[in-house]
């Protein structure tokens, strides 16, 4: 069990709160294949945690195209349709969020659009958060620190007193650059989260104590 005492907790969405990695992979593969590309493990790793906006341009660069926004929108459309039907909470996420709600301020910080974030949370039955920071809320997405800095601002907590829970290298880099305590979630044991302060295999390993005054 990992016990921490942050003043606030900010969660990534995909793979941390919502078990949506397979949904995103299917959306990315359908788009890349339609465009004549190959959805390799290396490409999947490069897209992990980047969101549709940045991911579209990663694919465009790989395929030597100039329509990254359109590619990102196509991936997003596939993912939104699937999330409406298939979103499920990550193991332990619903219990952890329920334990924290009303006790410690909690937020979601994602590179995805607000529409997608809200659809995923609703589909997974995770309820309301004190703040949501989505792609359109910041100038630069993860791995830049902007999303986590904004999440802490909305919660009214200095980043140095807040914890982030992340499952991608881009997300870990973002939260670390913001000055937060970073908890890396590596459910498969296959992701390098070297920048995290601590790495866990399951949300059930986490215990958030009430912060000291």
N, CA, C and O of each residue as an XYZ file, in Angstrom:
852
protein
N       0.837     -1.194      0.000
C       0.000      0.000      0.000
C       0.876      1.249      0.000
O       1.821      1.351      0.782
N       0.554      2.206     -0.889
C       1.259      3.482     -0.970
C       0.369      4.544     -0.337
O      -0.745      4.777     -0.806
N       0.849      5.192      0.723
C       0.065      6.189      1.449
C       0.655      7.574      1.204
O       1.840      7.798      1.453
N      -0.164      8.502      0.720
C       0.274      9.876      0.467
C      -0.746     10.839      1.072
O      -1.893     10.470      1.327
N      -0.307     12.091      1.299
C      -1.160     13.085      1.949
C      -1.206     14.393      1.153
O      -0.835     15.438      1.690
N      -1.645     14.370     -0.101
C      -1.703     15.607     -0.882
C      -2.907     16.453     -0.480
O      -3.859     15.957      0.122
N      -2.847     17.730     -0.821
C      -3.975     18.628     -0.585
C      -5.042     18.469     -1.665
O      -6.205     18.803     -1.439
N      -4.654     17.957     -2.843
C      -5.589     17.705     -3.938
C      -5.021     16.577     -4.799
O      -3.820     16.309     -4.780
N      -5.898     15.928     -5.548
C      -5.487     14.840     -6.438
C      -6.047     15.108     -7.829
O      -7.237     15.381     -7.990
N      -5.171     15.025     -8.835
C      -5.577     15.226    -10.222
C      -5.303     13.938    -10.994
O      -4.183     13.426    -10.998
N      -6.335     13.429    -11.641
C      -6.249     12.171    -12.374
C      -6.202     12.397    -13.877
O      -6.928     13.235    -14.412
N      -5.353     11.652    -14.547
C      -5.486     11.493    -15.992
C      -6.771     10.713    -16.234
O      -7.308     10.102    -15.310
N      -7.265     10.728    -17.457
C      -8.526     10.047    -17.775
C      -8.311      8.625    -18.293
O      -8.615      7.647    -17.610
N      -7.784      8.532    -19.511
C      -7.695      7.232    -20.180
C      -6.649      6.340    -19.533
O      -5.486      6.723    -19.403
N      -7.068      5.154    -19.130
C      -6.148      4.199    -18.534
C      -5.941      4.392    -17.052
O      -5.376      3.521    -16.390
N      -6.389      5.528    -16.507
C      -6.281      5.790    -15.070
C      -7.654      5.729    -14.418
O      -7.843      5.017    -13.432
N      -8.613      6.472    -14.965
C      -9.984      6.429    -14.462
C     -10.876      5.547    -15.325
O     -11.697      4.785    -14.814
N     -10.707      5.660    -16.636
C     -11.572      4.944    -17.572
C     -10.754      3.925    -18.349
O      -9.702      4.243    -18.903
N     -11.251      2.703    -18.381
C     -10.561      1.623    -19.083
C     -10.848      1.744    -20.578
O     -11.668      1.011    -21.131
N     -10.159      2.678    -21.214
C     -10.474      3.041    -22.600
C      -9.319      2.837    -23.561
O      -9.414      3.205    -24.732
N      -8.228      2.254    -23.080
C      -7.066      2.105    -23.963
C      -7.395      1.266    -25.193
O      -6.933      1.576    -26.291
N      -8.193      0.200    -25.025
C      -8.558     -0.633    -26.177
C      -9.451      0.139    -27.141
O      -9.380     -0.053    -28.354
N     -10.299      1.020    -26.587
C     -11.165      1.847    -27.435
C     -10.327      2.790    -28.285
O     -10.555      2.922    -29.488
N      -9.360      3.443    -27.658
C      -8.487      4.360    -28.402
C      -7.656      3.605    -29.443
O      -7.483      4.075    -30.568
N      -7.149      2.441    -29.063
C      -6.338      1.668    -30.005
C      -7.148      1.287    -31.233
O      -6.652      1.359    -32.357
N      -8.403      0.878    -31.015
C      -9.255      0.494    -32.137
C      -9.557      1.710    -33.024
O      -9.579      1.594    -34.249
N      -9.790      2.880    -32.400
C     -10.072      4.095    -33.168
C      -8.854      4.519    -33.982
O      -8.978      4.899    -35.146
N      -7.682      4.454    -33.365
C      -6.449      4.811    -34.065
C      -6.160      3.843    -35.205
O      -5.808      4.258    -36.309
N      -6.311      2.547    -34.928
C      -6.018      1.544    -35.954
C      -6.960      1.698    -37.151
O      -6.521      1.618    -38.298
N      -8.253      1.920    -36.890
C      -9.210      2.079    -37.988
C      -8.839      3.265    -38.871
O      -8.938      3.191    -40.096
N      -8.412      4.353    -38.246
C      -8.064      5.551    -39.006
C      -6.772      5.371    -39.790
O      -6.705      5.678    -40.980
N      -5.746      4.872    -39.107
C      -4.447      4.680    -39.762
C      -4.572      3.692    -40.922
O      -4.002      3.918    -41.989
N      -5.305      2.611    -40.724
C      -5.475      1.603    -41.774
C      -6.222      2.187    -42.970
O      -5.865      1.930    -44.120
N      -7.271      2.981    -42.689
C      -8.015      3.590    -43.794
C      -7.135      4.499    -44.635
O      -7.338      4.640    -45.841
N      -6.144      5.120    -43.978
C      -5.241      6.033    -44.680
C      -4.078      5.309    -45.362
O      -3.208      5.941    -45.963
N      -4.073      3.988    -45.261
C      -3.035      3.215    -45.931
C      -1.795      2.976    -45.107
O      -0.789      2.504    -45.637
N      -1.834      3.290    -43.818
C      -0.687      3.087    -42.949
C      -0.784      1.786    -42.176
O      -1.768      1.054    -42.283
N       0.247      1.511    -41.399
C       0.287      0.310    -40.561
C       0.307      0.732    -39.096
O       1.139      1.536    -38.676
N      -0.620      0.178    -38.333
C      -0.717      0.523    -36.912
C       0.205     -0.408    -36.126
O      -0.215     -1.462    -35.649
N       1.448     -0.007    -36.004
C       2.467     -0.833    -35.358
C       2.476     -0.599    -33.841
O       1.934      0.401    -33.369
N       3.085     -1.510    -33.078
C       3.235     -1.273    -31.637
C       3.994      0.016    -31.336
O       3.720      0.683    -30.339
N       4.948      0.364    -32.199
C       5.715      1.595    -32.007
C       4.818      2.831    -32.177
O       4.939      3.797    -31.423
N       3.926      2.795    -33.163
C       3.009      3.918    -33.365
C       2.031      4.007    -32.207
O       1.743      5.101    -31.721
N       1.523      2.879    -31.764
C       0.601      2.899    -30.616
C       1.278      3.521    -29.397
O       0.673      4.317    -28.679
N       2.543      3.149    -29.168
C       3.273      3.718    -28.029
C       3.473      5.223    -28.195
O       3.384      5.970    -27.221
N       3.740      5.665    -29.409
C       3.954      7.093    -29.663
C       2.683      7.900    -29.442
O       2.749      9.068    -29.059
N       1.524      7.286    -29.681
C       0.248      7.972    -29.526
C      -0.283      7.929    -28.102
O      -1.203      8.673    -27.761
N       0.282      7.071    -27.273
C      -0.237      6.859    -25.917
C      -0.192      8.152    -25.105
O       0.871      8.737    -24.899
N      -1.360      8.584    -24.653
C      -1.450      9.750    -23.793
C      -1.397     11.087    -24.503
O      -1.409     12.126    -23.843
N      -1.340     11.096    -25.826
C      -1.165     12.363    -26.549
C      -2.489     13.028    -26.930
O      -2.504     14.213    -27.262
N      -3.596     12.289    -26.887
C      -4.877     12.876    -27.261
C      -5.050     12.924    -28.768
O      -4.089     12.772    -29.522
N      -6.303     13.139    -29.203
C      -6.592     13.111    -30.635
C      -5.920     14.250    -31.378
O      -5.465     14.065    -32.507
N      -5.850     15.423    -30.766
C      -5.290     16.598    -31.454
C      -3.829     16.370    -31.835
O      -3.471     16.453    -33.010
N      -2.997     16.086    -30.852
C      -1.580     15.851    -31.139
C      -1.378     14.536    -31.879
O      -0.515     14.431    -32.750
N      -2.188     13.525    -31.523
C      -2.054     12.225    -32.183
C      -2.301     12.305    -33.669
O      -1.632     11.626    -34.448
N      -3.261     13.132    -34.077
C      -3.536     13.286    -35.504
C      -2.332     13.794    -36.262
O      -2.076     13.361    -37.385
N      -1.586     14.711    -35.659
C      -0.401     15.244    -36.332
C       0.766     14.279    -36.293
O       1.608     14.293    -37.192
N       0.835     13.430    -35.257
C       1.859     12.381    -35.235
C       1.637     11.424    -36.402
O       2.580     11.053    -37.102
N       0.374     11.027    -36.604
C       0.042     10.139    -37.726
C       0.291     10.849    -39.053
O       0.837     10.252    -39.980
N      -0.105     12.116    -39.152
C       0.089     12.860    -40.401
C       1.561     12.941    -40.769
O       1.925     12.768    -41.932
N       2.406     13.202    -39.783
C       3.841     13.283    -40.061
C       4.383     11.937    -40.529
O       5.184     11.871    -41.461
N       3.944     10.874    -39.879
C       4.394      9.530    -40.255
C       3.996      9.198    -41.696
O       4.779      8.617    -42.448
N       2.780      9.573    -42.065
C       2.260      9.232    -43.394
C       2.521     10.332    -44.426
O       2.071     10.253    -45.569
N       3.267     11.369    -43.991
C       3.631     12.483    -44.870
C       2.392     13.158    -45.448
O       2.268     13.358    -46.657
N       1.477     13.503    -44.534
C       0.258     14.187    -44.902
C       0.225     15.542    -44.188
O       1.023     15.799    -43.286
N      -0.702     16.399    -44.601
C      -0.804     17.713    -43.992
C      -2.183     17.967    -43.385
O      -2.579     19.119    -43.204
N      -2.917     16.895    -43.069
C      -4.273     17.034    -42.542
C      -4.389     16.430    -41.143
O      -5.309     15.661    -40.863
N      -3.452     16.784    -40.273
C      -3.434     16.222    -38.932
C      -4.700     16.500    -38.141
O      -5.149     15.645    -37.378
N      -5.289     17.693    -38.311
C      -6.523     18.006    -37.590
C      -7.657     17.073    -38.009
O      -8.410     16.585    -37.167
N      -7.773     16.831    -39.297
C      -8.829     15.948    -39.796
C      -8.607     14.514    -39.315
O      -9.562     13.814    -38.978
N      -7.348     14.080    -39.282
C      -7.043     12.733    -38.788
C      -7.422     12.625    -37.318
O      -8.039     11.646    -36.896
N      -7.050     13.633    -36.547
C      -7.411     13.621    -35.131
C      -8.911     13.594    -34.916
O      -9.393     12.898    -34.022
N      -9.656     14.337    -35.718
C     -11.113     14.357    -35.597
C     -11.729     13.011    -35.951
O     -12.722     12.602    -35.350
N     -11.142     12.323    -36.926
C     -11.654     10.999    -37.290
C     -11.447     10.009    -36.149
O     -12.346      9.234    -35.824
N     -10.261     10.037    -35.543
C     -10.003      9.178    -34.381
C     -10.984      9.500    -33.261
O     -11.539      8.603    -32.626
N     -11.186     10.788    -33.030
C     -12.092     11.224    -31.964
C     -13.519     10.741    -32.203
O     -14.184     10.297    -31.267
N     -13.985     10.820    -33.421
C     -15.344     10.368    -33.742
C     -15.500      8.877    -33.449
O     -16.504      8.452    -32.878
N     -14.500      8.087    -33.845
C     -14.536      6.642    -33.565
C     -14.588      6.406    -32.051
O     -15.387      5.604    -31.566
N     -13.730      7.115    -31.314
C     -13.631      6.903    -29.871
C     -14.910      7.327    -29.155
O     -15.380      6.623    -28.261
N     -15.475      8.469    -29.538
C     -16.704      8.948    -28.899
C     -17.838      7.945    -29.061
O     -18.558      7.663    -28.103
N     -18.001      7.410    -30.255
C     -19.075      6.456    -30.499
C     -18.910      5.218    -29.624
O     -19.890      4.694    -29.096
N     -17.676      4.751    -29.470
C     -17.425      3.550    -28.666
C     -17.576      3.838    -27.174
O     -18.085      2.998    -26.432
N     -17.141      5.013    -26.728
C     -17.231      5.343    -25.304
C     -18.675      5.409    -24.830
O     -18.970      5.053    -23.689
N     -19.561      5.853    -25.681
C     -20.978      5.893    -25.320
C     -21.484      4.509    -24.927
O     -22.342      4.378    -24.054
N     -20.941      3.470    -25.582
C     -21.427      2.107    -25.366
C     -20.563      1.297    -24.415
O     -21.068      0.433    -23.697
N     -19.241      1.575    -24.406
C     -18.319      0.611    -23.818
C     -17.481      1.118    -22.659
O     -16.703      0.346    -22.099
N     -17.605      2.385    -22.273
C     -16.745      2.921    -21.210
C     -16.958      2.178    -19.897
O     -18.091      1.937    -19.480
N     -15.865      1.824    -19.261
C     -15.897      1.158    -17.964
C     -14.824      1.776    -17.081
O     -13.794      2.222    -17.588
N     -15.048      1.813    -15.757
C     -13.994      2.345    -14.888
C     -12.815      1.386    -14.807
O     -12.991      0.170    -14.882
N     -11.621      1.930    -14.656
C     -10.445      1.115    -14.356
C     -10.669      0.439    -13.005
O     -11.331      0.999    -12.131
N     -10.132     -0.736    -12.838
C     -10.298     -1.469    -11.582
C      -9.887     -0.602    -10.393
O      -8.751     -0.135    -10.320
N     -10.804     -0.396     -9.480
C     -10.522      0.374     -8.275
C     -10.810      1.850     -8.390
O     -10.804      2.558     -7.383
N     -11.069      2.345     -9.621
C     -11.253      3.791     -9.810
C     -12.517      4.298     -9.136
O     -12.495      5.346     -8.490
N     -13.625      3.564     -9.277
C     -14.879      4.056     -8.703
C     -14.811      4.128     -7.187
O     -15.316      5.076     -6.585
N     -14.182      3.118     -6.557
C     -14.051      3.149     -5.093
C     -13.125      4.272     -4.630
O     -13.406      4.948     -3.640
N     -12.023      4.467     -5.350
C     -11.064      5.509     -4.968
C     -11.687      6.899     -5.106
O     -11.539      7.734     -4.213
N     -12.377      7.149     -6.206
C     -13.007      8.448     -6.415
C     -14.092      8.686     -5.361
O     -14.215      9.789     -4.828
N     -14.867      7.660     -5.069
C     -15.916      7.807     -4.058
C     -15.318      8.113     -2.688
O     -15.882      8.900     -1.928
N     -14.191      7.506     -2.373
C     -13.527      7.764     -1.086
C     -13.017      9.202     -0.995
O     -13.081      9.820      0.068
N     -12.514      9.731     -2.105
C     -11.929     11.071     -2.093
C     -12.973     12.176     -2.184
O     -12.772     13.260     -1.638
N     -14.079     11.917     -2.862
C     -15.056     12.970     -3.131
C     -15.575     13.578     -1.826
O     -16.057     12.870     -0.941
N     -15.467     14.898     -1.730
C     -15.915     15.607     -0.544
C     -14.899     15.637      0.581
O     -15.093     16.328      1.581
N     -13.818     14.891      0.423
C     -12.774     14.835      1.447
C     -11.513     15.556      1.007
O     -10.897     16.285      1.784
N     -11.132     15.344     -0.255
C      -9.974     15.991     -0.863
C     -10.410     16.472     -2.246
O     -11.054     15.712     -2.969
N     -10.085     17.700     -2.643
C     -10.455     18.173     -3.992
C      -9.865     17.262     -5.078
O      -8.698     16.874     -5.012
N     -10.681     16.934     -6.063
C     -10.241     16.038     -7.133
C     -10.564     16.646     -8.491
O     -11.568     17.339     -8.657
N      -9.692     16.374     -9.459
C      -9.874     16.894    -10.810
C      -9.460     15.847    -11.828
O      -8.768     14.880    -11.509
N      -9.901     16.063    -13.060
C      -9.479     15.256    -14.203
C      -8.710     16.166    -15.144
O      -9.116     17.300    -15.398
N      -7.599     15.662    -15.658
C      -6.732     16.442    -16.542
C      -6.415     15.573    -17.752
O      -5.730     14.557    -17.627
N      -6.909     15.968    -18.925
C      -6.796     15.112    -20.104
C      -6.413     15.907    -21.341
O      -6.737     17.088    -21.462
N      -5.716     15.242    -22.260
C      -5.424     15.827    -23.565
C      -6.610     15.706    -24.518
O      -6.564     16.223    -25.634
N      -7.672     15.027    -24.086
C      -8.856     14.860    -24.926
C      -9.786     16.064    -24.802
O      -9.642     16.883    -23.894
N     -10.737     16.161    -25.723
C     -11.708     17.255    -25.698
C     -12.651     17.093    -24.512
O     -12.824     15.995    -23.984
N     -13.258     18.206    -24.103
C     -14.204     18.156    -22.981
C     -15.373     17.223    -23.287
O     -15.831     16.494    -22.407
N     -15.848     17.242    -24.509
C     -16.954     16.371    -24.890
C     -16.595     14.915    -24.637
O     -17.393     14.152    -24.094
N     -15.389     14.541    -25.035
C     -14.968     13.157    -24.840
C     -14.768     12.840    -23.367
O     -15.173     11.772    -22.907
N     -14.150     13.750    -22.620
C     -13.930     13.521    -21.189
C     -15.258     13.297    -20.477
O     -15.403     12.350    -19.705
N     -16.214     14.164    -20.737
C     -17.502     14.052    -20.057
C     -18.249     12.795    -20.492
O     -18.922     12.160    -19.679
N     -18.136     12.435    -21.767
C     -18.767     11.204    -22.254
C     -18.166      9.985    -21.573
O     -18.892      9.083    -21.154
N     -16.838      9.954    -21.460
C     -16.161      8.814    -20.848
C     -16.509      8.694    -19.360
O     -16.791      7.600    -18.871
N     -16.487      9.818    -18.649
C     -16.805      9.781    -17.218
C     -18.247      9.344    -17.000
O     -18.535      8.550    -16.105
N     -19.142      9.863    -17.819
C     -20.560      9.487    -17.695
C     -20.755      8.003    -18.020
O     -21.472      7.295    -17.313
N     -20.111      7.541    -19.096
C     -20.251      6.143    -19.473
C     -19.700      5.200    -18.426
O     -20.228      4.105    -18.230
N     -18.630      5.622    -17.744
C     -18.007      4.779    -16.719
C     -18.679      4.936    -15.362
O     -18.345      4.219    -14.418
N     -19.630      5.874    -15.256
C     -20.361      6.053    -14.006
C     -19.527      6.634    -12.887
O     -19.735      6.295    -11.722
N     -18.580      7.508    -13.219
C     -17.662      8.034    -12.208
C     -18.119      9.348    -11.585
O     -17.468      9.832    -10.658
N     -19.200      9.937    -12.053
C     -19.767     11.105    -11.393
C     -18.974     12.379    -11.596
O     -18.138     12.485    -12.493
N     -19.263     13.350    -10.727
C     -18.713     14.695    -10.887
C     -17.364     14.854    -10.202
O     -17.071     14.198     -9.202
N     -16.550     15.743    -10.766
C     -15.261     16.123    -10.188
C     -15.292     17.619     -9.894
O     -16.116     18.355    -10.436
N     -14.386     18.053     -9.033
C     -14.342     19.471     -8.675
C     -13.845     20.335     -9.834
O     -14.152     21.525     -9.891
N     -13.090     19.755    -10.743
C     -12.611     20.489    -11.922
C     -12.270     19.494    -13.021
O     -11.872     18.361    -12.753
N     -12.434     19.937    -14.259
C     -12.010     19.173    -15.431
C     -11.204     20.107    -16.320
O     -11.652     21.206    -16.647
N     -10.018     19.666    -16.706
C      -9.204     20.402    -17.674
C      -9.071     19.531    -18.917
O      -8.541     18.422    -18.862
N      -9.557     20.050    -20.031
C      -9.540     19.315    -21.290
C      -8.662     20.037    -22.306
O      -8.094     21.089    -22.016
N      -8.560     19.465    -23.488
C      -7.631     19.970    -24.501
C      -7.863     21.442    -24.830
O      -6.910     22.200    -25.011
N      -9.134     21.843    -24.908
C      -9.422     23.210    -25.325
C      -9.186     24.248    -24.230
O      -9.324     25.446    -24.474
N      -8.835     23.801    -23.037
C      -8.642     24.714    -21.911
C      -7.224     25.260    -21.796
O      -6.983     26.173    -21.006
N      -6.290     24.727    -22.557
C      -4.889     25.133    -22.431
C      -4.265     25.341    -23.803
O      -4.737     24.809    -24.808
N      -3.190     26.131    -23.822
C      -2.500     26.401    -25.084
C      -1.679     25.208    -25.538
O      -1.608     24.918    -26.732
N      -1.056     24.513    -24.587
C      -0.208     23.373    -24.918
C      -0.657     22.145    -24.130
O      -0.913     22.226    -22.929
N      -0.748     21.014    -24.818
C      -1.165     19.757    -24.193
C       0.017     19.090    -23.490
O       1.158     19.528    -23.633
N      -0.260     18.038    -22.738
C       0.806     17.210    -22.199
C       1.684     16.740    -23.367
O       1.142     16.395    -24.417
N       2.985     16.713    -23.231
C       3.806     16.730    -22.015
C       4.143     18.112    -21.462
O       4.891     18.201    -20.489
N       3.618     19.198    -22.048
C       3.810     20.515    -21.443
C       3.108     20.543    -20.084
O       2.157     19.788    -19.880
N       3.544     21.381    -19.159
C       2.943     21.409    -17.827
C       1.591     22.096    -17.767
O       0.902     22.002    -16.751
N       1.190     22.789    -18.837
C      -0.007     23.632    -18.820
C      -1.257     22.950    -18.259
O      -1.932     23.549    -17.422
N      -1.601     21.711    -18.684
C      -2.844     21.113    -18.191
C      -2.859     20.925    -16.672
O      -3.873     21.180    -16.023
N      -1.743     20.483    -16.112
C      -1.716     20.260    -14.669
C      -1.631     21.566    -13.887
O      -2.205     21.677    -12.804
N      -0.934     22.536    -14.418
C      -0.907     23.853    -13.773
C      -2.322     24.429    -13.720
O      -2.731     24.985    -12.701
N      -3.060     24.296    -14.811
C      -4.426     24.816    -14.862
C      -5.348     24.039    -13.925
O      -6.207     24.632    -13.274
N      -5.179     22.727    -13.851
C      -6.015     21.926    -12.948
C      -5.812     22.358    -11.501
O      -6.779     22.503    -10.753
N      -4.568     22.562    -11.107
C      -4.292     22.999     -9.733
C      -4.834     24.399     -9.487
O      -5.333     24.694     -8.401
N      -4.737     25.261    -10.494
C      -5.290     26.617    -10.348
C      -6.789     26.560    -10.100
O      -7.309     27.272     -9.241
N      -7.481     25.714    -10.850
C      -8.930     25.613    -10.687
C      -9.314     25.016     -9.342
O     -10.383     25.320     -8.812
N      -8.461     24.177     -8.789
C      -8.730     23.603     -7.469
C      -8.289     24.533     -6.345
O      -8.635     24.314     -5.184
N      -7.526     25.570     -6.687
C      -7.040     26.491     -5.676
C      -5.940     25.922     -4.808
O      -5.820     26.269     -3.633
N      -5.129     25.038     -5.395
C      -4.064     24.352     -4.649
C      -2.743     24.525     -5.392
O      -2.710     24.323     -6.606
N      -1.651     24.891     -4.716
C      -0.351     24.967     -5.392
C       0.053     23.587     -5.920
O      -0.159     22.586     -5.236
N       0.632     23.518     -7.123
C       1.036     22.215     -7.662
C       1.924     21.415     -6.728
O       1.852     20.187     -6.702
N       2.758     22.098     -5.964
C       3.655     21.391     -5.051
C       2.956     20.683     -3.922
O       3.581     19.886     -3.222
N       1.651     20.951     -3.715
C       0.900     20.298     -2.657
C      -0.123     19.311     -3.199
O      -0.947     18.783     -2.453
N      -0.063     19.065     -4.520
C      -1.034     18.187     -5.164
C      -0.338     16.966     -5.756
O       0.856     16.993     -6.053
N      -1.113     15.895     -5.918
C      -0.612     14.664     -6.534
C      -1.302     14.444     -7.869
O      -2.479     14.767     -8.029
N      -0.569     13.897     -8.819
C      -1.123     13.514    -10.115
C      -1.004     12.003    -10.263
O      -0.013     11.403     -9.845
N      -2.024     11.397    -10.861
C      -1.985      9.965    -11.160
C      -2.001      9.816    -12.670
O      -2.954     10.227    -13.332
N      -0.939      9.226    -13.217
C      -0.724      9.172    -14.661
C      -0.276      7.786    -15.103
O       0.310      7.030    -14.328
N      -0.565      7.465    -16.376
C      -0.136      6.158    -16.893
C       0.659      6.256    -18.182
O       0.913      5.234    -18.821
N       1.065      7.470    -18.588
C       1.841      7.608    -19.815
C       3.069      8.465    -19.569
O       3.052      9.331    -18.695
N       4.137      8.236    -20.330
C       5.326      9.084    -20.182
C       5.023     10.563    -20.412
O       5.567     11.417    -19.712
N       4.158     10.879    -21.386
C       3.818     12.281    -21.646
C       3.115     12.894    -20.449
O       3.393     14.036    -20.082
N       2.206     12.147    -19.837
C       1.487     12.655    -18.687
C       2.368     12.824    -17.470
O       2.254     13.811    -16.743
N       3.252     11.857    -17.247
C       4.203     11.958    -16.133
C       5.077     13.193    -16.310
O       5.302     13.943    -15.360
N       5.572     13.404    -17.533
C       6.426     14.564    -17.795
C       5.673     15.867    -17.550
O       6.240     16.821    -17.019
N       4.407     15.910    -17.932
C       3.584     17.108    -17.739
C       3.417     17.427    -16.261
O       3.657     18.558    -15.836
N       3.007     16.436    -15.477
C       2.769     16.662    -14.050
C       4.061     16.983    -13.310
O       4.080     17.814    -12.401
N       5.133     16.318    -13.708
C       6.426     16.581    -13.065
C       6.882     18.006    -13.358
O       7.378     18.696    -12.467
N       6.717     18.450    -14.607
C       7.111     19.803    -14.977
C       6.274     20.847    -14.244
O       6.731     21.966    -14.013
N       5.042     20.476    -13.878
C       4.186     21.385    -13.121
C       4.602     21.467    -11.655
O       4.168     22.368    -10.938
N       5.439     20.532    -11.206
C       5.918     20.548     -9.834
C       5.124     19.691     -8.880
O       5.170     19.912     -7.670
N       4.390     18.709     -9.399
C       3.520     17.879     -8.571
C       4.196     16.588     -8.125
O       5.201     16.174     -8.703
N       3.640     15.955     -7.098
C       3.983     14.584     -6.758
C       3.332     13.698     -7.805
O       2.125     13.791     -8.025
N       4.105     12.842     -8.454
C       3.570     12.065     -9.571
C       3.533     10.581     -9.227
O       4.554      9.974     -8.906
N       2.344     10.018     -9.299
C       2.129      8.593     -9.077
C       1.901      7.953    -10.434
O       0.922      8.269    -11.111
N       2.780      7.068    -10.836
C       2.660      6.400    -12.116
C       1.880      5.107    -11.970
O       2.161      4.310    -11.075
N       0.909      4.891    -12.837
C       0.118      3.662    -12.846
C       0.528      2.825    -14.048
O       0.245      3.182    -15.192
N       1.196      1.713    -13.781
C       1.639      0.808    -14.845
C       0.983     -0.540    -14.611
O       1.579     -1.430    -14.003
N      -0.249     -0.692    -15.095
C      -1.025     -1.897    -14.834
C      -0.455     -3.123    -15.528
O      -0.693     -4.249    -15.092
N       0.294     -2.916    -16.605
C       0.810     -4.050    -17.381
C       2.257     -4.394    -17.046
O       2.724     -5.488    -17.362
N       2.958     -3.483    -16.418
C       4.377     -3.699    -16.154
C       5.238     -3.508    -17.389
O       6.390     -3.939    -17.415
N       4.687     -2.863    -18.418
C       5.394     -2.731    -19.692
C       5.683     -1.285    -20.093
O       6.283     -1.047    -21.141
N       5.260     -0.307    -19.265
C       5.420      1.101    -19.624
C       6.515      1.723    -18.776
O       6.535      1.536    -17.559
N       7.415      2.451    -19.390
C       8.481      3.125    -18.659
C       7.968      4.479    -18.153
O       7.700      5.392    -18.934
N       7.841      4.580    -16.847
C       7.382      5.813    -16.210
C       8.477      6.308    -15.281
O       8.256      6.539    -14.092
N       9.666      6.464    -15.854
C      10.860      6.752    -15.058
C      10.767      8.058    -14.276
O      11.391      8.187    -13.223
N      10.003      9.023    -14.770
C       9.937     10.309    -14.096
C       9.005     10.342    -12.900
O       9.002     11.320    -12.152
N       8.210      9.291    -12.701
C       7.252      9.272    -11.600
C       7.969      9.140    -10.260
O       9.038      8.537    -10.173
N       7.373      9.708     -9.222
C       7.948      9.593     -7.875
C       7.737      8.202     -7.305
O       8.566      7.708     -6.541
N       6.639      7.572     -7.671
C       6.357      6.204     -7.258
C       5.537      5.556     -8.367
O       4.739      6.228     -9.020
N       5.725      4.263     -8.584
C       4.974      3.538     -9.614
C       4.203      2.411     -8.949
O       4.756      1.646     -8.159
N       2.913      2.317     -9.277
C       2.053      1.269     -8.744
C       1.505      0.435     -9.898
O       1.547      0.852    -11.056
N       0.994     -0.742     -9.566
C       0.401     -1.610    -10.577
C      -1.123     -1.544    -10.574
O      -1.766     -1.967    -11.534
N      -1.708     -1.008     -9.486
C      -3.164     -0.945     -9.364
C      -3.559      0.240     -8.496
O      -2.849      0.595     -7.554
N      -4.698      0.851     -8.820
C      -5.209      1.927     -7.973
C      -5.537      1.430     -6.576
O      -5.609      2.222     -5.637
N      -5.734      0.139     -6.430
C      -6.039     -0.420     -5.109
C      -4.832     -0.372     -4.175
O      -4.966     -0.617     -2.976
N      -3.659     -0.059     -4.716
C      -2.472      0.091     -3.878
C      -2.384      1.475     -3.245
O      -1.525      1.715     -2.397
N      -3.270      2.390     -3.652
C      -3.189      3.780     -3.201
C      -4.074      4.036     -1.997
O      -5.203      3.551     -1.925
N      -3.550      4.804     -1.052
C      -4.345      5.301      0.066
C      -4.038      6.779      0.247
O      -2.896      7.151      0.515
N      -5.053      7.619      0.103
C      -4.884      9.055      0.274
C      -5.376      9.450      1.655
O      -6.573      9.400      1.937
N      -4.442      9.843      2.513
C      -4.799     10.293      3.852
C      -5.259     11.742      3.806
O      -4.910     12.473      2.879
N      -6.038     12.166      4.794
C      -6.409     13.568      4.878
C      -5.149     14.407      5.031
O      -4.293     14.084      5.854
N      -5.019     15.479      4.251
C      -3.797     16.289      4.322
C      -3.658     16.963      5.676
O      -4.646     17.320      6.319
N      -2.403     17.129      6.096
C      -2.130     17.821      7.342
C      -2.426     19.318      7.167
O      -2.140     19.874      6.106
N      -2.998     19.984      8.194
C      -3.294     21.413      8.079
C      -2.031     22.231      7.979
O      -2.095     23.456      7.876
